[in-house]
Each structure stands twice: as C-alpha cells, then as structure tokens.
Amino acid sequence: MKSKVLIEAQRESAWVLESLCVEVEWTQKLSTHALVMYIVEKPLGQSTTQHALGVASLDVEHGSRGAVFLSRIRSLEKLHKPMISLGTLLGYVLAHEIGICC
C-alpha cells in the first residue's frame, strides 16, 4: 500500500477519534498497552459477516487487536470514488475499529 494512503488514513482516523476525546499515537513498536491494528487483504476464514470491513477484539490480559480488510474497503471506495478517497475511507474504518477497543 502506498504511504500516501496510509498517511491520509492515519490523519482521518486520528481526527475522528480526537473529536471524540480519544488521543491517538501511531507507532511501529509493539506494546502491551497499545492496540495492535493490522491492515490485511481479506478476512482470514469465515468468522466475519459478508459486509464487515474490519474486526476488533478487546483483551485486557493479552492485548487488544484489530484488523481492517483492504479488499472490502477498496470495493466500497470504487463504488463511491468521486466522493471519497481510499485513504479517507480506510481512516474511517480504522477509527471505527479502534473506537470499539476504547
């Protein structure tokens, strides 16, 4: 994925979450206190609904995790391309999944 898309996604998701008084700090380092988010091409297995754009799991003991499904986000972006960019849509999906764990 292009870094421009990731930068836009981080900016958009941080803006959404900060508007809800959730402070975001992006890092590449793993931490037991951080939510780990993955951007994966598609869901692994059939444990998600057909239209889910991501999943998140709150686990205080082992660390919270989440994933967003890039193929599904790209498909949605293609439907609404004139109105929204891939980076913005990815940011909104990330904000949603991060918000579940907050």
C-alpha positions in Angstrom: 0.0 0.0 0.0 1.3 3.5 -0.8 2.5 5.5 2.1 0.3 8.5 0.9 -2.8 6.4 1.5 -1.6 5.4 5.0 -0.7 8.9 5.9 -4.2 10.1 4.9 -5.8 7.1 6.7 -3.9 8.0 9.9 -4.8 11.6 9.7 -8.5 10.9 9.1 -8.8 8.3 11.8 -6.9 10.5 14.3 -9.2 13.4 13.5 -12.4 11.3 14.1 -11.1 9.8 17.3 -9.7 13.1 18.7 -13.1 14.7 18.0 -14.4 12.1 20.5 -11.7 12.9 23.0 -9.6 9.8 22.2 -5.9 10.5 21.9 -4.1 8.5 19.2 -0.4 7.9 18.9 0.8 5.9 15.9 3.8 3.6 16.4 5.5 0.7 14.8 6.6 -0.7 18.1 4.6 -3.4 19.8 3.5 -2.7 23.4 1.3 -4.5 25.8 -0.5 -1.1 26.4 -1.2 -0.4 22.7 -4.0 -1.6 20.4 -2.4 -3.5 17.6 -4.2 -2.9 14.2 -3.5 -4.9 11.1 -4.4 -4.0 7.5 -5.0 -7.3 5.8 -6.0 -8.0 2.3 -9.2 -10.0 3.2 -10.7 -11.8 6.2 -9.0 -14.9 7.4 -11.6 -17.6 7.4 -15.3 -17.2 7.6 -15.8 -15.7 11.0 -16.9 -12.3 9.8 -20.1 -11.2 8.1 -20.1 -10.8 4.4 -20.0 -7.0 4.5 -17.7 -6.4 7.5 -14.9 -4.0 6.8 -12.9 -5.0 9.9 -12.9 -6.6 13.3 -11.6 -5.7 16.7 -11.2 -7.6 20.0 -10.7 -6.0 23.4 -8.5 -8.2 25.5 -7.1 -6.5 28.6 -4.9 -9.5 29.6 -3.3 -10.3 26.3 -3.6 -7.0 24.4 -6.3 -5.7 22.1 -6.1 -6.5 18.4 -8.0 -5.4 15.3 -7.8 -5.8 11.6 -9.3 -4.0 8.6 -10.0 -5.7 5.3 -8.4 -3.8 2.5 -10.1 -5.7 -0.4 -13.5 -4.8 1.0 -12.5 -1.2 1.6 -11.2 -0.9 -1.9 -14.5 -2.3 -3.3 -16.5 0.2 -1.3 -14.2 3.0 -2.4 -14.7 2.1 -6.1 -18.5 2.4 -5.6 -18.1 5.9 -4.2 -14.8 7.0 -5.8 -15.9 10.5 -6.8 -17.0 11.2 -3.2 -14.3 9.6 -1.1 -10.7 8.5 -1.4 -9.2 5.2 -0.3 -7.1 6.9 2.4 -10.1 8.7 3.9 -12.3 5.6 3.8 -9.5 3.4 5.3 -9.2 6.1 8.1 -12.8 5.9 8.9 -12.8 2.1 9.1 -9.7 2.3 11.3 -11.3 4.8 13.6 -14.4 2.6 13.9 -12.4 -0.5 14.9 -10.1 1.5 17.2 -13.1 3.0 18.8 -14.5 -0.4 19.7 -11.5 -1.1 21.8 -11.5 2.3 23.7 
